[in-house]
Amino acid sequence: MVNRLDQLLQLHKMLMQELLEVQSSAEFYLQGSCKLIDMLKEQWSDMSEDNGLIAYDSLVTSITNIMNMARKFNLLLQLNQPIKHKGKLVNEILEQLTLDEKEEKTNDVDNISSEIDESDDFIYPKHNINTMYQVNDIINASITYVKDTEPLTFFIIDLHRSHAEKVKEIAQSLQLYQYHGVPPECEVFGLVLDNRILRAVRSSKSSYDPELDEEFWSCYLLDFGEIVQLQSKDMMYKLCEEQRQTPAQAIQCQLTKTSGNQQELQSKLKDLEYKSVILKVVSVNNDDIQVELIEDNSTALRTDGKSQETRPLLKNGEFNPNDLSQEDLDMLYDEPLCTSNAMKAVMGYDPQDDKRICRFYNPKTRACFKGAKCKQEHVPKHPDGWTKDIVLSNVYDQIPEVIYNKGDIITITPTNVPELEFFHAQINGSGQSKTPLIWNDDDVPSWKRLQKPPFVFETVLAKYDDGFWYRARILTHDDDYKIYKVFYVDYGNEQLVHLRSMAKCDHSIAQIPCQAVLFRIAGIKTAHITPEEHKVGMAKLCQLILNQTMEVQVLAHNEHLLVSFLGKRFNTIPNMLIEMGCVVPFESYSK
């Protein structure tokens, strides 16, 4: 973690230097252009028509290029601003915890034993508020959720509590095991919301929606105070004992009516949601505290008013990436179409064979007449004229980073069954990605949606039937370049996806190793059966292994992992398939 912080600080230092240089260059250009325009105003009437046309052409080209680059640069700055919503609020409200390692630790809070709150059917560890605060205490906090504006009730997270650092660790996606089902009702677990892992606990009561054919549970976010709906398809992770026993950081507060009318206070409280505030404790109750707002620090989470007024992309003081016009999108993805290089215009690439390979190369001597003085490569050119250049591609392999030896026992979770003897699975443990590789529509704004057809084998974000976005690799496409067959690299299944349901995948996300690994069941191969029998066998195998955490033993690791199931629950699967007649024994793979 220390090395990563050092790298981040060094990178930010380089960014500051580049931006300062950009600022200096922009000021220098503005001064020069203003002087030139003033000079042209004075001399334009005495200038000949030819000289005036030359000056006009050169200046129009220069000004247009700089103006387009400035617009694109400003747009990129806006698009890369931190997005302020609840899932990403954790890093912002706890930023000073990272910088201040000597934070004050109060014994009356951190050393108390956790109590259990059973209100609203939720059971979770909770702070003893009576020992945490006293009247007239000052709290530097962030409002995480406005529960009800009528009685002015809301939840905060205190920035000066040492337990809040553990919440930040969970939000940064530690190495956790994923639930494949709904967690027990009394267990604190990690729920993925807005690509962040948040602590939660579910209710024992459930509701059923017959139209969606889906069961829902009420779920309480321990560190935000909000109650959300939980579905079985949501991403959930198992937390360690320390993370489960950490008291809930969301503290319920009620704003006292000190000044202003009720409507003004309600409107102000709603505007302060997800922002930093300074509160004064008026009274302490068993379940909540009465507070008075003495100062709001809302500017800490947004830019100042002056800069907002000068930004044409900001509406109502805030920037919304989804409000980009088609003109903005075209400008953002604009690529120069003209080039003086014929090879680049036709092929999109300028081969370097003539510069790299010696044209006097003699195949018989494997050298040229210059001898050792020649610094070029002495290799034959391609007989058909194709380039021999090797260019790195951003296509990432499916082979896992770890090569397993015969006899290794690994824990896996099957995610897809393409054939009776093959299946894709995620390997649990150190090789598993620390980042939840799933995104919702809010995480994929409109400016990231693909405007141009992707290349074959390119890694993109593709929308699945469940409404979420996953990493996918382009396999094929139709003649109109509208419908694409993609392979979801983290789950192993394939699907046809329209171009409008695909988005750009960032380089940092694309280079994460594929989580779906191809496995083969040892000792069997598919028999010559009818399509109906094959369908029945596939359904049975999917029912037995899909989304089930199991241990397997590695027998070989070549292009795929040849494994045998362990445990009484799974080791009988091959024999069961043989008895059904779907597969036949295949001894060469069982040795």
C-alpha positions as CSV (number, residue, x, y, z in Angstrom):
1,M,0.0,0.0,0.0
2,V,2.9,2.4,0.8
3,N,4.5,1.8,-2.6
4,R,1.1,2.5,-4.4
5,L,0.7,5.7,-2.4
6,D,4.2,6.8,-3.4
7,Q,3.4,6.0,-7.1
8,L,0.2,7.9,-6.8
9,L,1.9,11.0,-5.3
10,Q,4.6,10.9,-8.0
11,L,2.0,10.6,-10.7
12,H,0.0,13.5,-9.3
13,K,3.2,15.6,-9.1
14,M,3.9,14.9,-12.8
15,L,0.3,15.9,-13.5
16,M,0.7,19.3,-11.7
17,Q,3.9,20.0,-13.7
18,E,2.1,19.2,-17.0
19,L,-0.9,21.3,-16.2
20,L,1.2,24.3,-15.1
21,E,3.1,24.0,-18.4
22,V,-0.2,23.9,-20.2
23,Q,-1.3,27.0,-18.3
24,S,1.9,28.9,-19.1
25,S,1.8,27.9,-22.8
26,A,-1.9,29.0,-23.0
27,E,-1.1,32.4,-21.5
28,F,1.9,32.9,-23.9
29,Y,-0.3,32.0,-26.9
30,L,-3.1,34.3,-25.8
31,Q,-0.6,37.2,-25.4
32,G,0.9,36.6,-28.8
33,S,-2.4,36.2,-30.6
34,C,-3.8,39.4,-29.0
35,K,-0.7,41.3,-30.2
36,L,-1.0,39.9,-33.7
37,I,-4.7,40.7,-33.9
38,D,-4.1,44.3,-32.7
39,M,-1.3,44.6,-35.3
40,L,-3.6,43.3,-38.1
41,K,-6.3,45.8,-37.1
42,E,-3.8,48.6,-37.7
43,Q,-2.2,47.3,-40.9
44,W,-5.2,45.6,-42.6
45,S,-6.3,48.5,-44.6
46,D,-2.8,49.1,-46.1
47,M,-2.1,45.4,-46.7
48,S,-2.3,44.0,-50.3
49,E,-4.9,41.4,-51.2
50,D,-2.4,38.6,-51.6
51,N,-0.7,39.2,-48.3
52,G,-4.1,39.6,-46.6
53,L,-5.3,36.2,-48.0
54,I,-2.1,34.5,-46.8
55,A,-2.4,36.0,-43.3
56,Y,-6.1,35.0,-43.2
57,D,-5.5,31.4,-44.2
58,S,-2.6,30.8,-41.8
59,L,-4.4,32.5,-38.9
60,V,-7.7,30.7,-39.5
61,T,-6.0,27.3,-39.5
62,S,-4.0,28.1,-36.4
63,I,-6.9,29.5,-34.4
64,T,-9.3,26.7,-35.4
65,N,-6.8,24.0,-34.4
66,I,-6.1,25.6,-31.0
67,M,-9.8,26.2,-30.4
68,N,-10.8,22.6,-31.2
69,M,-8.0,21.2,-29.0
70,A,-8.9,23.6,-26.2
71,R,-12.6,22.5,-26.4
72,K,-11.6,18.8,-26.4
73,F,-9.2,19.3,-23.5
74,N,-11.9,21.1,-21.4
75,L,-14.3,18.4,-22.2
76,L,-11.9,15.7,-21.1
77,L,-11.2,17.5,-17.8
78,Q,-14.9,17.6,-17.1
79,L,-15.5,14.0,-17.9
80,N,-12.7,12.9,-15.6
81,Q,-13.9,14.9,-12.6
82,P,-14.8,12.6,-9.6
83,I,-18.5,11.7,-9.8
84,K,-20.3,12.5,-6.5
85,H,-22.8,9.8,-5.6
86,K,-23.1,7.5,-2.7
87,G,-21.0,4.6,-3.9
88,K,-18.0,6.8,-4.5
89,L,-18.6,9.0,-1.5
90,V,-16.5,6.7,0.7
91,N,-13.2,7.8,-0.6
92,E,-14.1,11.5,-0.5
93,I,-15.4,11.6,3.1
94,L,-12.5,9.6,4.4
95,E,-9.7,11.3,2.5
96,Q,-8.4,13.2,5.5
97,L,-8.2,9.9,7.4
98,T,-5.5,8.8,5.0
99,L,-3.5,12.0,5.3
100,D,-3.9,12.3,9.1
101,E,-2.3,9.2,10.7
102,K,-2.3,10.8,14.1
103,E,-6.1,11.1,14.3
104,E,-7.6,11.4,17.8
105,K,-8.8,8.1,19.2
106,T,-11.5,8.5,21.8
107,N,-11.7,5.7,24.4
108,D,-15.3,6.2,25.0
109,V,-16.2,5.1,21.5
110,D,-13.6,2.7,20.1
111,N,-13.1,0.6,23.2
112,I,-16.7,-0.1,24.0
113,S,-18.3,-3.4,23.3
114,S,-20.7,-3.4,20.4
115,E,-24.4,-3.5,21.2
116,I,-27.0,-5.2,19.1
117,D,-29.9,-3.2,17.5
118,E,-32.9,-5.3,16.6
119,S,-35.1,-2.5,15.4
120,D,-36.8,-2.8,12.0
121,D,-35.9,-6.5,11.9
122,F,-32.2,-5.7,11.3
123,I,-29.6,-7.2,13.6
124,Y,-26.2,-5.6,13.4
125,P,-23.4,-4.2,15.7
126,K,-24.0,-0.6,16.7
127,H,-22.2,2.1,18.6
128,N,-23.4,3.2,22.0
129,I,-24.3,6.8,21.1
130,N,-24.7,7.8,24.8
131,T,-21.0,7.4,25.4
132,M,-19.9,8.7,22.0
133,Y,-21.1,12.3,22.2
134,Q,-21.9,15.0,24.8
135,V,-23.8,18.2,24.5
136,N,-21.9,21.0,22.7
137,D,-19.6,18.5,20.9
138,I,-18.5,19.6,17.4
139,I,-18.8,16.9,14.7
140,N,-17.0,17.1,11.4
141,A,-19.1,14.7,9.3
142,S,-20.6,14.0,5.9
143,I,-24.3,13.4,5.4
144,T,-24.7,10.0,3.8
145,Y,-28.5,9.7,3.6
146,V,-31.5,12.0,4.2
147,K,-34.1,9.7,5.7
148,D,-37.0,12.1,6.0
149,T,-37.2,15.8,5.3
150,E,-40.4,16.3,7.3
151,P,-38.9,15.7,10.8
152,L,-35.4,16.7,9.4
153,T,-34.0,13.2,10.0
154,F,-30.7,12.2,8.3
155,F,-27.6,9.9,8.8
156,I,-24.0,11.0,9.0
157,I,-20.6,9.3,9.1
158,D,-18.1,10.9,11.6
159,L,-14.8,11.6,9.9
160,H,-12.8,11.4,13.2
161,R,-13.6,7.8,14.2
162,S,-10.9,5.2,13.8
163,H,-13.4,2.6,12.8
164,A,-14.2,4.6,9.6
165,E,-10.8,3.5,8.2
166,K,-12.0,-0.1,8.2
167,V,-15.1,1.0,6.2
168,K,-12.7,2.5,3.6
169,E,-10.8,-0.8,3.4
170,I,-14.0,-2.7,2.6
171,A,-15.0,-0.1,0.0
172,Q,-11.6,-0.5,-1.7
173,S,-12.5,-4.1,-2.5
174,L,-10.3,-6.4,-0.5
175,Q,-9.8,-10.0,-1.5
176,L,-13.2,-11.5,-0.5
177,Y,-15.2,-14.6,-1.3
178,Q,-18.4,-14.1,-3.3
179,Y,-21.8,-15.4,-2.1
180,H,-23.7,-17.5,-4.6
181,G,-27.0,-17.1,-3.0
182,V,-28.6,-14.8,-0.4
183,P,-26.5,-14.4,2.9
184,P,-28.1,-15.5,6.2
185,E,-30.4,-12.9,7.7
186,C,-28.2,-12.1,10.8
187,E,-24.9,-11.9,9.0
188,V,-23.2,-8.7,7.9
189,F,-22.0,-9.0,4.3
190,G,-20.6,-6.9,1.5
191,L,-23.1,-5.6,-1.1
192,V,-21.8,-4.2,-4.4
193,L,-23.4,-0.8,-5.2
194,D,-22.0,1.6,-7.7
195,N,-19.0,-0.6,-8.1
196,R,-18.2,-0.3,-4.4
197,I,-18.5,-2.9,-1.6
198,L,-20.7,-1.6,1.2
199,R,-21.5,-3.3,4.4
200,A,-25.1,-4.5,4.7
201,V,-27.5,-6.8,6.6
202,R,-30.7,-8.1,5.2
203,S,-34.1,-8.5,6.8
204,S,-35.7,-11.9,7.4
205,K,-38.9,-10.9,5.6
206,S,-39.1,-11.1,1.9
207,S,-41.5,-9.9,-0.8
208,Y,-42.3,-11.5,-4.2
209,D,-43.0,-9.8,-7.4
210,P,-45.0,-12.1,-9.7
211,E,-44.4,-10.0,-12.8
212,L,-40.7,-10.1,-12.5
213,D,-40.7,-13.6,-10.9
214,E,-38.2,-12.3,-8.4
215,E,-37.9,-12.3,-4.6
216,F,-36.7,-9.2,-2.8
217,W,-35.4,-8.5,0.7
218,S,-35.0,-5.2,2.6
219,C,-31.3,-4.5,3.1
220,Y,-29.8,-1.9,5.5
221,L,-26.5,-0.2,4.6
222,L,-24.7,-0.1,7.9
223,D,-22.4,2.8,7.0
224,F,-24.9,4.9,5.1
225,G,-28.2,4.4,7.0
226,E,-30.2,3.7,3.8
227,I,-32.5,0.8,3.2
228,V,-32.3,-0.7,-0.3
229,Q,-33.9,-3.7,-2.0
230,L,-31.7,-6.8,-2.3
231,Q,-32.1,-9.4,-5.1
232,S,-30.5,-12.8,-5.4
233,K,-28.7,-11.6,-8.6
234,D,-26.9,-8.8,-6.8
235,M,-23.2,-9.1,-6.2
236,M,-22.5,-10.0,-2.5
237,Y,-19.3,-10.9,-0.7
238,K,-18.4,-12.6,2.6
239,L,-16.6,-10.4,5.1
240,C,-14.0,-11.4,7.7
241,E,-14.9,-11.5,11.4
242,E,-13.4,-8.1,12.2
243,Q,-15.3,-6.4,9.3
244,R,-18.6,-8.0,10.4
245,Q,-18.1,-6.9,14.1
246,T,-17.1,-3.3,13.3
247,P,-20.0,-1.1,14.6
248,A,-22.2,0.6,12.1
249,Q,-20.8,4.0,11.2
250,A,-24.1,5.6,10.1
251,I,-25.4,7.8,13.0
252,Q,-28.9,9.0,12.9
253,C,-29.4,12.7,13.6
254,Q,-32.2,15.2,13.7
255,L,-31.7,18.8,12.8
256,T,-33.1,21.3,15.4
257,K,-35.2,24.2,14.2
258,T,-33.0,27.1,15.3
259,S,-33.5,29.6,12.5
260,G,-35.5,29.8,9.3
261,N,-38.8,28.2,8.5
262,Q,-39.5,24.5,8.0
263,Q,-39.4,24.6,4.2
264,E,-36.1,26.4,4.1
265,L,-34.5,23.8,6.5
266,Q,-35.9,20.9,4.5
267,S,-34.6,22.3,1.2
268,K,-31.2,23.0,2.8
269,L,-31.0,19.5,4.3
270,K,-31.8,17.9,0.9
271,D,-29.1,20.0,-0.8
272,L,-26.5,18.9,1.8
273,E,-26.9,15.2,1.1
274,Y,-23.5,13.6,0.3
275,K,-21.7,16.8,1.4
276,S,-19.4,17.6,4.3
277,V,-20.9,19.6,7.2
278,I,-20.0,20.8,10.7
279,L,-22.6,20.0,13.4
280,K,-23.0,20.9,17.0
281,V,-24.6,18.4,19.4
282,V,-27.7,19.8,21.1
283,S,-28.9,16.6,22.9
284,V,-28.1,12.9,22.9
285,N,-30.8,10.2,22.9
286,N,-30.5,6.4,22.8
287,D,-31.0,6.0,19.0
288,D,-30.1,9.4,17.6
289,I,-28.6,12.8,18.4
290,Q,-30.2,16.3,18.1
291,V,-27.7,18.6,16.2
292,E,-27.5,22.1,15.0
293,L,-25.9,23.1,11.6
294,I,-23.3,25.6,12.4
295,E,-21.4,25.5,9.0
296,D,-21.8,23.7,5.8
297,N,-18.6,22.8,3.8
298,S,-20.4,21.9,0.6
299,T,-17.7,23.5,-1.5
300,A,-15.3,20.7,-0.4
301,L,-17.1,18.3,-2.8
302,R,-17.5,20.6,-5.8
303,T,-15.7,23.3,-7.6
304,D,-16.1,27.0,-6.8
305,G,-18.8,29.2,-8.3
306,K,-16.5,31.3,-10.5
307,S,-15.2,28.3,-12.4
308,Q,-18.7,27.0,-12.8
309,E,-19.9,30.2,-14.4
310,T,-17.2,30.0,-17.1
311,R,-17.9,26.4,-18.1
312,P,-20.5,26.0,-20.8
313,L,-21.0,22.3,-20.1
314,L,-22.2,22.9,-16.6
315,K,-26.0,23.1,-16.1
316,N,-27.4,24.4,-12.8
317,G,-23.9,24.4,-11.4
318,E,-23.2,20.7,-12.1
319,F,-21.7,18.7,-14.9
320,N,-23.7,15.8,-16.3
321,P,-21.8,13.6,-18.8
322,N,-25.1,12.2,-20.1
323,D,-26.1,15.7,-21.3
324,L,-23.3,15.8,-24.0
325,S,-24.7,16.7,-27.4
326,Q,-23.9,14.8,-30.6
327,E,-21.5,17.7,-31.5
328,D,-19.6,17.2,-28.3
329,L,-19.4,13.4,-28.8
330,D,-18.2,13.9,-32.4
331,M,-15.6,16.4,-31.2
332,L,-14.5,14.1,-28.4
333,Y,-13.9,11.1,-30.7
334,D,-12.7,13.2,-33.6
335,E,-9.8,11.7,-35.4
336,P,-7.8,13.4,-38.2
337,L,-8.9,11.8,-41.5
338,C,-6.4,13.4,-43.8
339,T,-2.7,12.2,-44.1
340,S,0.0,12.6,-46.7
341,N,1.1,9.0,-46.2
342,A,-0.6,6.7,-48.7
343,M,0.1,3.6,-46.6
344,K,-1.4,5.1,-43.5
345,A,-4.4,6.4,-45.5
346,V,-5.2,2.9,-46.9
347,M,-4.0,0.5,-44.2
348,G,-4.2,2.7,-41.1
349,Y,-0.6,1.9,-40.4
350,D,2.8,3.0,-41.8
351,P,5.1,-0.1,-42.2
352,Q,8.7,0.4,-41.1
353,D,10.2,-2.6,-43.1
354,D,12.1,-0.3,-45.5
355,K,13.7,1.6,-42.6
356,R,14.3,-1.5,-40.4
357,I,15.4,-4.1,-43.0
358,C,18.6,-3.7,-45.1
359,R,17.7,-3.5,-48.8
360,F,21.1,-4.9,-49.8
361,Y,20.5,-8.2,-47.9
362,N,21.9,-11.3,-49.6
363,P,20.1,-14.5,-48.7
364,K,23.2,-16.6,-49.5
365,T,25.6,-14.7,-47.2
366,R,22.8,-13.6,-44.8
367,A,24.5,-10.2,-44.8
368,C,25.2,-7.2,-47.1
369,F,28.3,-5.7,-48.7
370,K,28.7,-3.3,-45.8
371,G,29.6,-6.1,-43.4
372,A,29.6,-5.3,-39.7
373,K,29.2,-1.5,-40.3
374,C,25.6,-2.0,-41.4
375,K,23.2,-1.3,-38.5
376,Q,20.0,-2.5,-40.2
377,E,18.4,-5.9,-39.8
378,H,19.5,-8.7,-42.2
379,V,16.4,-10.7,-42.7
380,P,14.4,-11.4,-45.9
381,K,11.3,-9.4,-46.6
382,H,8.0,-11.1,-47.0
383,P,7.7,-12.5,-50.5
384,D,4.1,-11.2,-50.9
385,G,5.0,-7.7,-49.6
386,W,3.4,-8.0,-46.2
387,T,5.0,-6.1,-43.3
388,K,7.0,-8.0,-40.7
389,D,6.5,-5.3,-38.1
390,I,5.4,-6.5,-34.7
391,V,3.0,-4.1,-32.9
392,L,1.7,-4.7,-29.3
393,S,-2.0,-5.2,-29.2
394,N,-4.4,-4.6,-26.3
395,V,-6.0,-8.0,-26.7
396,Y,-5.5,-9.9,-23.5
397,D,-5.2,-13.6,-23.2
398,Q,-7.6,-15.9,-21.4
399,I,-4.9,-18.1,-19.9
400,P,-4.7,-17.5,-16.1
401,E,-1.5,-16.0,-14.6
402,V,-0.9,-19.0,-12.4
403,I,0.1,-22.4,-14.0
404,Y,-1.1,-25.2,-11.8
405,N,0.8,-28.4,-11.2
406,K,-0.5,-31.9,-11.2
407,G,-2.1,-32.7,-7.8
408,D,-2.9,-29.1,-6.9
409,I,-6.2,-28.7,-5.2
410,I,-8.0,-25.4,-6.0
411,T,-11.4,-23.9,-5.1
412,I,-13.5,-22.8,-8.0
413,T,-17.0,-21.5,-8.8
414,P,-18.4,-22.7,-12.2
415,T,-20.2,-19.9,-14.2
416,N,-20.9,-21.5,-17.6
417,V,-21.3,-24.9,-19.2
418,P,-20.6,-24.9,-23.0
419,E,-20.3,-28.7,-23.4
420,L,-20.9,-31.8,-21.3
421,E,-17.2,-32.3,-20.5
422,F,-16.2,-28.6,-20.5
423,F,-17.2,-25.7,-18.2
424,H,-15.9,-22.2,-17.4
425,A,-15.2,-21.3,-13.7
426,Q,-13.7,-18.6,-11.6
427,I,-10.8,-19.6,-9.5
428,N,-11.2,-18.4,-5.9
429,G,-8.2,-17.1,-4.0
430,S,-5.2,-15.0,-4.8
431,G,-5.8,-15.1,-8.6
432,Q,-9.3,-13.6,-8.3
433,S,-9.8,-10.0,-9.2
434,K,-10.0,-7.6,-6.2
435,T,-12.3,-5.3,-8.2
436,P,-15.9,-6.3,-8.8
437,L,-16.0,-6.6,-12.6
438,I,-19.6,-5.4,-13.0
439,W,-21.1,-2.0,-13.8
440,N,-24.5,-0.5,-13.9
441,D,-25.9,2.2,-16.3
442,D,-24.6,5.0,-14.0
443,D,-21.1,3.7,-14.2
444,V,-21.2,3.7,-18.1
445,P,-22.2,7.2,-19.2
446,S,-23.3,8.0,-22.7
447,W,-19.9,9.4,-23.7
448,K,-18.3,6.0,-23.2
449,R,-20.8,4.2,-25.4
450,L,-19.3,3.1,-28.7
451,Q,-19.9,5.3,-31.7
452,K,-17.8,3.3,-34.1
453,P,-17.6,-0.5,-34.7
454,P,-15.0,-2.2,-32.5
455,F,-12.3,-4.5,-33.8
456,V,-12.5,-8.3,-33.6
457,F,-10.9,-9.6,-30.3
458,E,-11.1,-6.1,-28.8
459,T,-12.1,-6.0,-25.2
460,V,-15.2,-3.9,-24.5
461,L,-18.0,-3.5,-21.9
462,A,-21.2,-5.3,-23.1
463,K,-24.6,-5.1,-21.6
464,Y,-26.1,-8.4,-20.5
465,D,-29.8,-9.5,-20.2
466,D,-29.8,-8.6,-16.5
467,G,-29.2,-4.9,-17.3
468,F,-25.6,-4.8,-16.0
469,W,-22.4,-4.3,-18.0
470,Y,-19.5,-6.9,-18.1
471,R,-16.2,-7.2,-19.8
472,A,-16.5,-8.9,-23.2
473,R,-14.4,-9.8,-26.2
474,I,-15.6,-9.3,-29.8
475,L,-15.7,-12.6,-31.7
476,T,-17.7,-11.9,-34.9
477,H,-20.1,-9.4,-36.4
478,D,-22.8,-9.1,-39.1
479,D,-22.4,-7.5,-42.5
480,D,-23.7,-4.2,-41.2
481,Y,-21.4,-4.0,-38.2
482,K,-24.4,-3.6,-35.9
483,I,-24.8,-7.0,-34.2
484,Y,-21.8,-8.6,-32.6
485,K,-21.1,-12.0,-31.0
486,V,-19.2,-11.4,-27.8
487,F,-17.6,-13.6,-25.2
488,Y,-17.9,-12.5,-21.6
489,V,-14.4,-13.1,-20.4
490,D,-15.2,-13.2,-16.7
491,Y,-18.1,-15.8,-17.0
492,G,-17.5,-17.8,-20.2
493,N,-20.8,-17.4,-21.9
494,E,-21.4,-16.0,-25.4
495,Q,-24.2,-13.7,-26.7
496,L,-25.3,-11.4,-29.5
497,V,-25.1,-7.8,-28.6
498,H,-26.1,-4.6,-30.5
499,L,-23.5,-1.9,-31.0
500,R,-25.6,0.5,-28.9
501,S,-25.2,-1.9,-25.9
502,M,-21.4,-1.8,-25.9
503,A,-19.0,0.8,-24.4
504,K,-15.3,1.5,-24.2
505,C,-13.3,-0.5,-21.7
506,D,-10.6,1.4,-20.0
507,H,-7.1,0.1,-20.4
508,S,-6.7,-0.5,-16.6
509,I,-9.8,-2.6,-16.6
510,A,-9.1,-4.4,-19.9
511,Q,-5.7,-5.6,-18.7
512,I,-7.1,-7.5,-15.7
513,P,-6.7,-11.2,-16.4
514,C,-9.8,-13.0,-17.6
515,Q,-11.6,-14.5,-14.6
516,A,-13.4,-17.3,-16.6
517,V,-11.0,-20.3,-17.0
518,L,-11.8,-23.3,-19.2
519,F,-11.9,-26.6,-17.3
520,R,-12.4,-30.2,-18.6
521,I,-13.9,-33.0,-16.5
522,A,-11.5,-35.9,-16.4
523,G,-12.5,-39.4,-17.5
524,I,-15.4,-38.6,-19.8
525,K,-16.2,-37.4,-23.3
526,T,-19.5,-36.6,-25.0
527,A,-21.3,-39.6,-26.5
528,H,-23.1,-39.8,-29.9
529,I,-26.5,-38.8,-28.7
530,T,-29.6,-37.0,-30.0
531,P,-30.0,-33.2,-29.5
532,E,-32.8,-33.8,-27.0
533,E,-30.6,-36.1,-25.0
534,H,-27.7,-33.6,-25.1
535,K,-30.1,-30.8,-23.9
536,V,-31.2,-33.0,-21.0
537,G,-27.6,-33.7,-20.0
538,M,-26.6,-30.1,-20.2
539,A,-29.5,-29.0,-18.0
540,K,-28.6,-31.7,-15.4
541,L,-24.9,-30.6,-15.4
542,C,-25.8,-27.0,-15.1
543,Q,-28.1,-27.8,-12.2
544,L,-25.4,-29.7,-10.4
545,I,-22.4,-27.3,-10.7
546,L,-23.4,-23.8,-11.8
547,N,-22.7,-21.1,-9.1
548,Q,-21.6,-23.8,-6.6
549,T,-18.3,-23.4,-4.8
550,M,-16.3,-26.6,-4.9
551,E,-12.8,-28.1,-4.7
552,V,-11.2,-29.8,-7.7
553,Q,-7.8,-31.6,-8.2
554,V,-5.7,-30.6,-11.1
555,L,-4.6,-33.6,-13.3
556,A,-3.0,-31.5,-16.1
557,H,-2.8,-27.9,-17.2
558,N,-2.4,-27.3,-21.0
559,E,-4.8,-25.3,-23.1
560,H,-7.3,-26.0,-20.4
561,L,-7.3,-27.3,-16.8
562,L,-8.1,-31.1,-16.6
563,V,-9.6,-31.7,-13.2
564,S,-11.5,-34.2,-11.1
565,F,-14.2,-33.2,-8.6
566,L,-13.6,-33.7,-4.8
567,G,-16.1,-34.2,-2.1
568,K,-19.1,-36.5,-1.9
569,R,-21.4,-34.0,-3.3
570,F,-19.6,-33.6,-6.6
571,N,-17.3,-36.6,-7.2
572,T,-20.2,-38.7,-8.4
573,I,-21.1,-36.3,-11.3
574,P,-19.1,-38.1,-14.0
575,N,-20.6,-41.5,-13.2
576,M,-24.0,-39.9,-13.1
577,L,-23.6,-38.5,-16.6
578,I,-22.3,-41.9,-17.8
579,E,-25.4,-43.6,-16.4
580,M,-27.6,-41.1,-18.1
581,G,-25.9,-42.1,-21.4
582,C,-24.8,-38.5,-22.1
583,V,-21.1,-39.2,-21.9
584,V,-18.8,-42.3,-22.2
585,P,-15.7,-43.1,-20.2
586,F,-12.5,-41.7,-21.7
587,E,-9.5,-43.2,-19.9
588,S,-6.8,-41.3,-21.6
589,Y,-7.9,-38.1,-19.8
590,S,-8.3,-39.7,-16.4
591,K,-4.7,-40.7,-15.9
